[in-house]
Amino acid sequence: MIEAAHGRVVIVGAGMAGLSAAIALSAAGGDIVLLDKAEAPGGKVRQISVAGLPIDSGPTVFTMRDVFDALLAPIGARLDDLVQLSRASCLARHLWPDGAALDLFADIEASAEAIESFSDRQNADGYRRFCVDSAAMFETLQSTFIAAERPNPISLARRIGPWRFDRMSQLRPFSTLWAALGDYFSDPRLRQLFGRYATYCGSSPFDAPATLMLVAHVEQAGVWLVEGGMHALACALADLAAARAVEMRYGADVADILGDGSGVRGVTLSSGETIDADAVIYCGDVSALASGGFGSLDVGVSEVPAPERSLSALTWSAVARTSGVALTRHNVFFSDDYPAEFDAIFKDRRAPEKPTVYVCAQDRDDAGRLNHKAASDGRERLLILINAPADGDERRYSTGETKQWMEKTIAQLKSCGLMLDAERMDAVATTPGDFSRLYPGTGGALYGRASHGWAATFRRPGARTKVPGLYLAGGSVHPGPGVPMAAMSGRLAAAALIADRTSKPRFRPAAIVGGMSTA
């Protein structure tokens, strides 16, 4: 147990990792202070006001609710008591420039029937096999890797079972996701659709390992719609933490983490205030810590080199009138040349001329019905996103250039049938440069290190650092990016801290460990 007599724990960052760490630690008691430079909780789960309407402008897909059920159970709380959730029957709508459209559903057979109508029976059967295999991957890694302190390749094999070669081979770490999808789908549009799951980890399907097939199972197991948006979830968790005596301080910009090789001592704010602490959980990007963004403390982590960064994005939080396509909550408008997209981003380091576009229609349910939150003038709230290189610390997107990319994005949507009334649209753009300023040290990378190659998954640091009392959490560490993974990293950091506090000696230094992302 962590008792008040053991001193203070400072958590840097009130995103999903920091909020989860605070709630997990509150189950054991103690003096906990949660700091964030923003004026509201959420981190990347942020909200932007456009035309007087709040728009979720970060993650919009909520999966793996069991992660939050497990977080809340020890304190006797329930997720359903914090936010109103409804399970989506339609996972997403997918459209192509040739006029083709395909919905995926929570029901596997419904999706298989849709795929057969969209393509043919062979590809529908391939989808059924794909679902079986992606579920097996997730089952193999859920307890041995994702929810556990990150192993190295040898210890992972030991956890799975040293003689379970069948389960190890199912993971297909040496095959790319794109190549593996060819075993299930002869239709290139379906390879494109399921290859997109690599982007959930900020990666290219042409370089990411086939193990990321498990992302498909994560969505298949349940996509949930949160009443009030994802930011409402962050606010509910923050309110819960505050109710459990966690001191919540917003507008508190941490400038320095204090300590030396013998241990951490606290933090200093940009205002000059020093907050003493016996332990610190840092929930920002590890590159900011490694590059000296929080002082000269050597914590044993490395900055992610620019070529190894994950995807960034160009986004527009918009209020607009739409026509031509019946939108559902989650919509993907594919380009007609997927390899060219990722060559542009990762090789040429520029946004693609004809991008795949994600549109979250936040006033619609999964059946496409507009709800009462739609703007009174017939416009609706949209988050529009295209992938871009994480070069925000190297270049700036001018207002004119950002406008040009918006025009290209609108043109791409139009090629797939969706019309946006640009003359009556209010929009706020966020560029890689903006993300770089919001999340220092990243260059705008939204997912930490790209999951390219089998070894990348083992290069994310884990909860412990070489400085006693300093722990890491967030999307750039194990088990990776995404709302549930970040929340899980917060629990892992809290568990490591509790374990070290109850061990002899008081803190136990451990090797740096890493992880993989799933959603």
Secondary structure as UniProt FT lines:
FT   HELIX           4..6
FT   STRAND          8..12
FT   HELIX           16..26
FT   TURN            27..28
FT   STRAND          31..36
FT   TURN            43..44
FT   STRAND          47..50
FT   TURN            51..52
FT   STRAND          53..56
FT   STRAND          62..63
FT   HELIX           65..72
FT   HELIX           73..75
FT   HELIX           79..82
FT   STRAND          85..87
FT   STRAND          90..95
FT   TURN            97..98
FT   STRAND          101..105
FT   HELIX           108..118
FT   HELIX           121..141
FT   HELIX           142..146
FT   HELIX           153..160
FT   TURN            162..163
FT   HELIX           165..170
FT   TURN            173..174
FT   HELIX           177..181
FT   TURN            182..184
FT   HELIX           188..195
FT   HELIX           196..201
FT   TURN            205..207
FT   HELIX           210..213
FT   HELIX           214..220
FT   STRAND          223..226
FT   TURN            227..228
FT   HELIX           230..243
FT   TURN            244..245
FT   STRAND          247..250
FT   STRAND          254..260
FT   TURN            261..262
FT   STRAND          263..269
FT   TURN            270..271
FT   STRAND          274..276
FT   STRAND          279..282
FT   HELIX           286..290
FT   TURN            291..294
FT   HELIX           306..308
FT   STRAND          312..320
FT   STRAND          322..323
FT   STRAND          330..333
FT   HELIX           338..342
FT   HELIX           343..347
FT   STRAND          357..361
FT   TURN            362..363
FT   TURN            366..367
FT   TURN            372..373
FT   TURN            376..377
FT   STRAND          380..388
FT   TURN            392..394
FT   HELIX           399..415
FT   TURN            416..417
FT   STRAND          419..420
FT   HELIX           422..424
FT   STRAND          426..430
FT   HELIX           432..438
FT   TURN            440..441
FT   TURN            443..444
FT   TURN            454..455
FT   HELIX           456..458
FT   TURN            468..469
FT   STRAND          470..472
FT   TURN            475..476
FT   TURN            478..479
FT   HELIX           483..501
//
